[in-house]
Amino acid sequence: MACVSGRAFTGGAMLALGCDRRCINSKRGYRCTNELDSGLPFADPTAALFGMRCSPAAVAPLLVGAKRMPVVRCCDLGLVDAAIEPEGLGAAARALAASRAPEGTRKDLMREANELLFRDALAVLRQGGDPFLSLAARSRL
């Protein structure tokens, strides 16, 4: 569960993307993948994580555009599941996590479902090369 209380850039944006559920501050949250602005290359694991979580419509503006995505656009592209008023963000994130907690009681079934759903992306992530993004692959299991 990721609770983005403000801005999510580069590594923070990737960490949130690796989570099963994501909510964001509706008043001042936005995300940006600004590796291009920073001169950082994209690696296969980065592309795999985007492919695992993002619609094709989201990938190009995020990877190539390096633009800040406002909250509404983040919701439209599926980068976050919910935009929550700031005063209720923490409570809403905890409630969303608690509502999904029963799924975690059958870790074997969750693992199998994630393996099936994200098989290709997980294979790339597991090959390594980027320990930060490999964390996302381990979190799927």
C-alpha positions in Angstrom: 0.0 0.0 0.0 1.4 3.4 -1.0 0.1 6.6 0.5 1.5 9.5 -1.5 1.0 12.6 0.6 2.6 15.0 -1.8 4.9 14.6 -4.8 6.3 11.4 -6.0 9.4 11.8 -8.2 11.7 9.2 -9.8 12.5 6.6 -7.1 9.5 7.5 -4.9 7.2 7.2 -7.9 8.7 3.8 -8.8 8.3 2.6 -5.2 4.7 3.6 -5.2 4.2 1.9 -8.6 5.5 -1.3 -7.2 2.7 -1.4 -4.5 -0.6 -3.2 -5.0 -2.7 -0.2 -4.1 -1.9 3.5 -4.3 -3.7 6.6 -3.0 -2.6 10.2 -3.3 -3.3 13.6 -1.8 -6.0 15.1 -3.9 -4.9 18.7 -3.2 -1.2 18.7 -3.8 -0.1 15.3 -5.0 1.4 14.6 -8.4 3.9 12.2 -9.8 6.8 12.6 -12.2 9.3 10.3 -13.8 12.0 12.8 -14.5 14.9 10.6 -15.3 15.3 12.3 -18.6 15.6 15.7 -17.0 18.1 14.3 -14.5 20.1 12.5 -17.2 19.4 9.0 -15.7 18.9 6.1 -18.2 15.9 3.9 -18.1 16.8 0.2 -17.6 14.8 -2.9 -18.5 13.5 -3.3 -14.9 12.1 0.3 -15.0 10.3 -0.4 -18.3 9.0 -3.7 -16.9 7.6 -2.1 -13.8 5.8 0.5 -15.9 4.5 -2.3 -18.2 3.3 -4.2 -15.1 1.3 -1.3 -13.7 0.5 1.2 -16.4 -1.7 1.3 -19.4 0.1 1.8 -22.7 -1.4 5.3 -22.8 0.4 6.2 -19.6 3.9 4.9 -20.5 4.9 7.3 -23.2 4.0 10.5 -21.3 5.7 9.2 -18.2 8.9 7.8 -19.7 9.5 10.1 -22.7 7.5 13.2 -21.6 9.1 13.5 -18.1 6.1 15.7 -17.2 4.4 16.2 -13.9 1.2 14.3 -13.8 -1.5 16.0 -11.7 -3.8 14.0 -9.5 -6.7 13.7 -11.9 -4.4 12.5 -14.7 -2.8 10.0 -12.3 -6.2 8.5 -11.6 -7.2 8.5 -15.2 -4.0 6.6 -16.2 -4.3 4.1 -13.3 -1.1 5.3 -11.6 -3.1 5.7 -8.4 -6.3 4.0 -7.2 -7.8 6.9 -5.3 -7.3 10.6 -4.7 -8.2 11.5 -1.1 -8.6 14.8 0.7 -5.4 15.5 2.7 -7.1 15.5 6.1 -8.4 12.0 5.5 -5.5 10.5 3.5 -3.8 8.5 6.3 -7.1 7.0 7.5 -8.3 6.2 4.0 -5.0 4.5 3.2 -5.2 2.4 6.3 -8.9 1.5 5.5 -8.0 0.5 2.0 -5.1 -1.6 3.3 -7.4 -3.2 5.9 -10.0 -4.0 3.3 -7.5 -5.9 1.2 -5.8 -7.6 4.2 -8.0 -10.8 4.0 -6.4 -11.4 0.6 -3.1 -11.7 2.3 -4.3 -14.7 4.4 -3.9 -16.9 1.3 -0.4 -15.9 0.3 -0.1 -18.9 -1.9 -3.1 -17.9 -4.0 -2.0 -14.2 -4.1 1.5 -15.3 -5.2 0.1 -17.5 -8.0 -2.3 -14.7 -9.2 0.5 -12.2 -9.3 2.8 -14.6 -11.0 0.2 -15.2 -13.7 -0.7 -11.6 -14.1 2.8 -10.1 -14.1 4.8 -13.1 -15.4 6.8 -11.3 -18.1 7.6 -8.2 -16.1 8.6 -10.2 -13.1 11.0 -12.2 -15.2 12.8 -9.0 -16.2 12.8 -7.6 -12.7 14.2 -10.8 -11.3 17.1 -10.7 -13.7 18.4 -7.9 -11.5 20.6 -5.0 -12.5 18.7 -2.5 -10.4 18.4 -3.5 -6.7 15.8 -0.8 -6.0 13.4 -2.0 -8.7 14.1 -5.7 -7.9 12.5 -4.9 -4.6 9.2 -4.5 -6.5 9.6 -8.0 -7.8 10.2 -9.4 -4.4 7.2 -7.6 -3.0 4.9 -9.4 -5.6 5.7 -12.7 -3.9 
